Amino acid sequence: MRKMISILNKLAEMVNGFLFKINCSANMVKSIYRMNKNLLLILILVFFVTSCEDILSPDLENNRTFDDIYSDAYFAEGLLMNAYTRLPYNNIYYSDAATDNAVINDKFSSYRNMATGQWSAIYNPVSQWENAYTAINYLNLVLEHTDSVKWSRNDTLRLLFNARHKGEAYALRALFMFYLLQAHAGYVGSQLMGVPILTRFVDSKTFTKPSRATFEECINQVYNDLDQAEQYLPLDYRNLTDPNLIPSRYAFAGIEKYNTVFGDINRQRISGRIVKAFRAKTALLKASPAFEGTQSDWEKAANYSAQVIQLLGGLEKLDPKGYNFYKGSNVDAINLTIRKDQAEMLWRGSLYTSYDIELTNFPPTLYGNGRINPSQNLVDAFPAANGYPIDHPNSGYDPNNPYSNRDPRLLEYIVVNGSTLAGKQITTAANAVSDDAIDKIRTSTRTGYYLKKLLREDVNLDPTSRQGKLHFNPYIRYTEILLIYAEAANEAWGPDADGGYGFSARAVIGEIRKRAGIKQPDEYLASITSKEQMRELIRNERRIELCFEGHRFWDVRRWKENLTIPVKGVRIVNNNFNIETVENRMFQDYMYYGPIPYEEIIKNNLQQNNGW
């Protein structure tokens, strides 16, 4: 084991010389260290087949060759698992600090640097290039060899395992292409371009310089992979008791063998339901203004998301606790033994015990670093309790008492002056003695606000008795799917047409706002008559509901909204609320689209997006 770790540390020091080699980062080494022996061996094989073999010591115990992939399913499984570990869902809240939603109090933060003028083809904290292409290369290896892997001694189980791995690999390849397009698609001259499409495994012997495909070609590749995945994957992973419920293509297997491969134990793997959700996400990206969306594209996004909502059981099945999915009581209520999970979560990461996010974001008096500071801009986006925007004459908003009579989500997601967090009152006023006061110490808030969303208040950070609690990373919430439908249906058919599904954009937004605690009847929602008014409301609801979940940075770009709105904060002195600019955003219009990495332009003569 020690030899393996030593080798992996050496691998982490390598600087890769071509497009699809592995990013052996320190974080990956730490992750590998926590894995079991079998997976360590698997990943060493992966390094071997991606041209890292010269670093492997010739006297390594249990030397394995690539041919072993066919006889040892653990090795083959490792290729797929490596792709899962690369899904970009860790620390998703940071990207809001590069938008008008927040700033960060770490002056060395890459997101802060990017947002204040340092974003470039060389310096790109939101790049998905190396991570995604490494994952895609692994997945191509799976697809090329899975038919020859001896997944089981039993022929039936071998067929089932092979089918599942194919489905997962196609689906994951589609997901990584989606993230590549989101981060790197853009215009070259007048042509909307995507990224290189890689459907074969490449190494130093087979590598040829890639070329960029059009955006349309890349979108079609995503759809094709998702279609392929659905042919193999079950809608959900669950143990069945009735053989008549087995999908017809697997009816030959019988209950016991079907459950072994597609049963409860695999519930966090990518499933047919997740594939359908990503088809809706892809259609929304394609339909958006930045990507030349058409009426047909909006209709596709509406139809795909509506199908997922129907599978949920309709709007009435929206989880009443869904907007507080991260709270301790909701997380602790998950009991996988009896299949009790959060109804809000279409797909989430595994449960883990930690206090990392609290240590990063709790205020200093709670032993935290207060990193993410929500903006006054975001605070102002929360409507009054009656649903009216706070600048509307019917809102009843009181600028001298700005946090009362507001949408309940405001105080659920953001710590304001006088809020209670983890049983302690947090004072952010500038004239307060507390270290939580604005700009008081290095870890104090810069905006007058602290993050509350995603944090568990029952975590204890006291160094003498520090204790973590269960957490998970949200991947796709049903609320996101509802918001996709609302946006797409409004653009395709207007606020009130239902496309034959029985629910309209207005009905969806009404359900989300009702769940949040907006006073009923929702008079402001009822007052909206045009597509344009509904569009503004939908975008604002998306901003509120999905804040700090990794969406805002990409949403304002696909909508082609103003990227340079200054980030505001509040400085409270003797109960006077003074709004001030905290940080200016330094984005140019060409930054609606991210850059192709500079090294790829040099190495492979790829065309760069306009402006970069």
N, C-alpha and C positions, 0 to 999 in steps of 0.2 A: 504493500500500500504506500509506504513512504517513497519508494522508487517511482511509483506512478505519479504521486503528487509532485515530486521533484521534476519529472518530465513535463507535466502539465504547466508548471511554473516556467520552465524553459520555453514551452510553446507560447505562453502568454507574452513573452518578450519579443517574439518575431514581428517583423513588419512585412506584411504580405505584399508581394510584387505584382499581383494581377487582380483583375476584377472580382473573381468569385472565390478567393481564398478566405480562410476563416478569420474572424475578428476575435483573437484570443485575449479578450479584455480581462482586467483584474476581477471584474464582477463575475464573469463566467467562471474563472478559476475558483472563486469563493463558492459559487453554486455547485461546481463539480465536486469540491471537497466535501460538501454535505451529502452527496449522493452515495448509494451503496456500491459495493465492489463490482457487481455486474455492470452497472451503468458506467462506472469508471472504465471498465474494459471496453465497453461499447464505444465510448467517446474517444478512447485511444485509437480504436480502429478507424473511427471517422477521421481523426487527424491523419492517420496513415494514408487513407485513400484520397486525401486532399493535399497531397504533396508535402506533408510534414514528416515523412518517414526518415529523413536524414537526421532528425533530432532524437529519434527513438534509440535508446541504448541497445546494442546487439545482444546483451545478456539479460534483457528484461524477462522476468519470470512470466510464464504463461504467454509467450509470444503467440500472436494469432495472425493469420493471413486473411486476405480479403475473401478467399474461398470459404472461410469459416462462416461467413454470413448466411450461407445456404443451409448449414446444418445447425446453427445456433441462433434460435429466434431472439435471444436477448440482444445479440449484436444488431440484428435487423431492426428490432424495436427501438434501439437507441437512435437510429437515424431519424425516425419519426418524432421521438421525444425531443430531440434537439430542436426541431422546428417549433414544437409547442413552447419550449423555454424562451424562444425568441419573439413570441407575441408581444406587441408593444403596449402592455397594460400596466406596467409598474410605474409608480410615481406620476400618474396621469395628471394630477392636479397642477404640476409645475408649469405647464404650457399656458395656463390662464394668466401667469405673471408676465407673459409677452403680449397680452391683449389689454383692452380697457376694463377687464374684470378685476385686475389685481396688480400689485407690485410685489417684489420680494426684498427682504431686508438684508440679504447676503450680497454685498457689493461685488463678489467674485462669481456670482451666478451666471451661467452661460445664457440663460433665458433673459436675464437683465441686460447682459452685453448685447445680445441679438436685438432686443427691442429698442435699444438706445443707439443703434447705428453700426453694429459690427457684424450683422448678418451678411454672409458672402458665400461664394462657392467653395471657399476654403474653410470657413467657420460656419457650421450649420448644425446647431443643436437638435433640430427636428428632422435631420436626415434619416431616411430609412434604407438608404442604398445598400450599404455593406451588410447590415443585419438581414434585410429581406432577401437579398440575392444569395447569401449564404444558406438561409433556410430553404429557398427554392431549389438550390443545388442539391441539398440533402434529400428533399422531397422527390426530385427527379431520379435520384439514385434508388429510392424506395420503389417508385413506379417501374423502373427498368428491371428490378431484380425480385420484386415481391412474389411473382409467380413461381420462382425457383426456390424460395425459402421454405424450409421444413418447419412450418409453424406448429405442427402437432404430428404425433405418430398416428393419430386418428384421421382418416381421409376426410371425413365430414367436417371435423373441426378445422382441419387445414384449409379447406375451401372457405369456411366462414371467416377465419382470421385473415386470410388473404383478401377477401372482399372488403372487410372492414378497413384494413390498412390502405387499400386502394382508395376507398371513399374518403378517408381522412386526409390522405396525401393530396388528392385532387382539391378538396375543400381548402386545406391550408395553403396550397399554392395559389388559389384564387384570393384568399385573404391577404397574402403578402403582396400580390399584384395590386390589390385595392390600395394598400398603404403606400406602395410605391407611386401610384398615380396621384394619390392625395398630396404627396410630398414633393413630387418631381415632374409631373406633367406640366406642360406649358407651351407657349407659342414660340415657334421658330419662324421668323418672318410672319407670314399670315397663316401658317399651317399650325393647327393644334396637334401637338405631338405627345406621345406617351413615353414609354421607356423600352429598352430591349426586352423582347419576349424570349425567355429561356425555358425550353421544354425538354432539353437533354442534359444529362450530367456532363460537366466539363472539368478537366483538371489541366495541369501544365502541358500534357501531351496532346490534348484535344482542343485546347483553347484557341478560339479565333476571335478577332476583334468584332464586337457586336455592333449593331446599328439600331437606332431608335425606331420603333413602330409608331404608327399614328395612334392618337388617343382612342379613336374608334376601334382600331384593331386590338388594342389592349383591353378595352371594355368587353369586346366580344370574347377574348381569351378568358376573362373572368367568368363571363356567363357560361362558356363552354365547360370550364372546369367545375363550376357549381352544378351544371346539369349532369356531368359525369359522376360527381360525388353523390348526387341524389339516387343514382341507380344502385348504389351499394349500401348506403347508410339507412338505418331505421329513423323514423321520425324522432323517437326518443329512446334512450337506453333504459329499459325497465324489464324486470322479471315478469314473464307472462305465466299464467296458469291455464289459459284456454288455448289449445293448439290452433283454433280457428282464427286467433288474432295474430298469428305469425304472418309476416308479409309473404305473399304468394311465392316470391322468388327464393325464399328460404324454408318453404313448407316441408321440404324433404328432410330437414335437420332434426325435427322433433323439439319438444319443449326444453329438455335438459341441455342439449348442445346449443340450441339457440340462446338460452339464457347465459350460458358460459361466455359467449362472445358478445352478445348484445344486451346483457342484463344490467342490473342496478350498479354493479361495481364500476362500470365505465361511464357513469353519468356526466363526468366533467369533460369527456372527449367531445369532439365536434360531431354534431348529429344532423339529421335532415332538417329539423326545425331551425337550427342555427344557420344552415345553408340557406333556407328561405329568408331568414332575417338579413343575411348578407347580400342576397339578391336585391332586397329592397334598399339597403344602404348604397349598393352600387348604382342602382337606378337613380337614386336621389342625387348622388354625385354627378352622374352624367346629365341629369336634368337641370342642374344649377346654372345660373347666369354665367359664371366664369368658364363653363365647359359647353357653351352653345346649346343649352337645353331647348328642346322643342316640345310642342304639345304632346307628341307621342311619348317622349321621355317622361314627362310629368304623369301621363296616364299609366305608364309602366310602373313608376314608383308608387303610385296610388294603389294599383292593383296588387302588386307584390306585397306591400305592407298590409293591405286589407286582408289578404289571405292568412297572414300571420295572426292578425287580430281575430279572425274567425276561428283559427285553431285554439286561441286562448279561450274562446267562448263568448266573445263580444265585449263591448265596453263595460258592461256590468261586472265583468270578471277582473277589472283593474284592481290591483291590490290596494286596499284602503291605507295600508301602512307603507306603501311603496316609496314615497318621497323621503321616508326616514329609514331606508333600508340598512344604513350603516350603524344605527343605534344599537347599544348593547343588548337590549331585550329582544330586538328583532334578529340579531345575529345569533345569540345564544339559543333562540327557539328552534334553530335548524337542527333537525335530528334525522340524519341520513339512514339510520337503522329502520325507521318507520316511514321513510320517504317523505319526511316533512321538511320542505324547503321553502324559501321565500317565493311567493307567487309573483313577485315583481321581477324576479331574475329569469330571463330567458337563457342567459349564459353567464356564468361567473367563474372566477378562479377558486382554487381549493382553499379551505379554511386553514389559517395559520395563526399562531400565537405571537404577538409582537406588541411593542409600544413605539415603534419607529416613527409612525406618522404623527403620533402625539408629541414625541420628543422634538420633532421638527417644527410643529405648528402650535403647540400650547403656548400661551403667554409666559413671560419670564417668571412671574410669581408662582406659576405651576411647574417650574423647572423646565420649561420648553424654550425653544429658540425663536418662536414667533415668526417663522419664515414668510409664509404667504399672507399678505395683507390685502383683503378685499378692498375694492375701490368705492369711492362715493358714487361713481358712475353705476356700479352694480347695485348698490343700495338704493339708488333712485329708480332703478328698473323695477323694483318690487312695488306693486300697486298698493293703494289703500285697501282697507279691509272689505270695502264694498266693491272692489274690483276696478275702480277707476284709476287711471294713471295719476300720480300725485300732482301733476301740473294741470289736471282737469278741474274746473270750478266745482264739480260735484263730488270731488274726492274727500273733502273735509280735512285735507292735509294741514297740519300745523307746523310751520318751520321752526317754532320754538320748542316743540315737543315731537321731533321728527320720527321717533321710533314707535310711537303709540298709534293705535288704530291702523295698523298696516297688515298686509298679507302675512299670515302666520309663518310662511316659509322664511321671511327675513330673519327672524330671531332664531329659527332652527338652523340656518345655514351660516349666519354671521354673528360674531361677538361684537356688540356695540357698547358704548360707554354705559356702565351700570349693569350690564348683563351678568348673569351667574353662569359660570362654567365649572364643572367638576366640584360643585358645592362652594365655590369661591366667587365673590363679586369682583369683576374686572373693571378697573377704572382707567380709561384711556385719555381723560381730559389732560390738556397740556400743563395745567397748574397743579396736577395731582402729585403726591409724594411717591406713589407707587411706581415700580419699575415697568409697569404695564403702560404708563403714560406715553403718548406719542413722542417718538424720537428721544426717549429718556436715556436708554442705553443701547448698545449695539444690537440686542435682540428684541428691542421694543418695536411696536408697529410704526410704520411710516405714514399710514393713512388714517389712523384713528380706529381701525378695525382689525380684528383677528378672525382667522378661519375657524368655523365650527363644524361645517359639513365634513363628513367622512371620519370624524374623530369620535372615539369612545370616551365619554366623560368618566367612566369608572376605571380608566387606566390610572395607575399611581406612578408618578415619575420621581417621587422623593428618593434621592440616592440611597437612603438608608433602608428603603423597603420597596424598591422599584418592582413593578409587576405588570406584565403584558396581559392582553386579552385577545380573544378570537377576532380575526378580521378576514376579509376576502376582498379581492379586486373585482369590481363590477365590469363585465365585458359588454353585455347588451341587456339593457332594461326594457321591459315591455313599454314603459313610458316613452322611450326613444322611438319605438316602432309606431306608437300612436302619433307622435309628433311628426314622423316622416309622412304618415298618411295625411295628417292635417295640412302640412305644407304642400304636398303633391296634389291632393284633392282640390284644395283651394285654387292652385294654379291651373289645374286641368279643367275643373268644372265649376269653380266658384264656391262661395261659403256654404251653400245649402244643398247642393246636389250630392247624392250619396253613391253614385256609380253602380247602383243596384245592390249595395252591401248593407243598406239599412242604417248607416251612420255617415254623417257629413263632417266636414272640417269643423263646423261650428259645434256640432255635438261632441266631437272628440275634445276640443279645447274646453268646452263647458264641463266635461267630466273631470279633466285634469284640475281645473280651477276649483271645482266643487270639492274634490278630494283634499285640496290644499287648505280649505277652510274659507274660501271667498264667500261672502254673504250671498245667500240665495233669496229671491231670484237674482241672477247675475245681470243687472241692468246695463252695465257697460257692454257686455258681450251682445246683449240683445240690440243695442243701439248701432252695431256695426252693420253696414249695408253693402259695402263694396269689397271686391277682391283685394284692393290695395290696403284698405283698413284692416282686413283680416290678416293679410300678409304681415303687417307690422305687429299685430298682436301675437301671431304664431311665432314669429322670430323672437319676440320678447319672452314668451312662455318657454321657448326652447332655451333661451339664455338663462332663465331662472332655474328651471327644472334640472338642466344638465350642467350647471356651473361646476367647475373643478372636477369634471369627469373627462377632460381631454377633448372637448368638442369646440369650444369657442374660437380657438386659434384658426381652425379650419373652416368653421361656419362663416366668419366674416370675410374670408377669402372667396369661398364659393359663391357667396352672395354679392361679392364685389362692393362691400361697404367700406366706409372711410376707415383706413388703417392707422390714421395719425391723430385720432382723438386723444387729447391729453388726459392722463390719468389723474383724477381728483381725489382728495382726501378731506377730512374735516379736522380742524384744530379748535378744540373746545376750551374756552377760557371764561371762567365765571359764568358758565351756562350760556355763553354766546357761541353760536355755531358758525365758524368761519370756514367757508369752502375755499380750498387752495389747490393749485396744481402741484402734484407730487413728482410726476415724471412725464416727460414728453416722449412720444413715440416717433421713431425715426425710420419709417417705412416709406418706400417709393411705390408708385402704382404697379411697376413691373413685379413687385413682390406679392402680388396676388398668387403667383406661381413660384414654387421653390426652385432652387438651382440644381442642375446636374453637378455632382462633385467635380471640382477642378481637376483632380488627378485622373478622372475618367475622360475628361476633355483632352488632356495631354496624352495619356496612355493609349486611348482607343479612338481618338479623333471623333468623339461624339459631338453632335451639335448642341450648343448651349441654348437655354431659353433666353428670350429677348431680355436685354437689360443687364444680365449677369456677366 
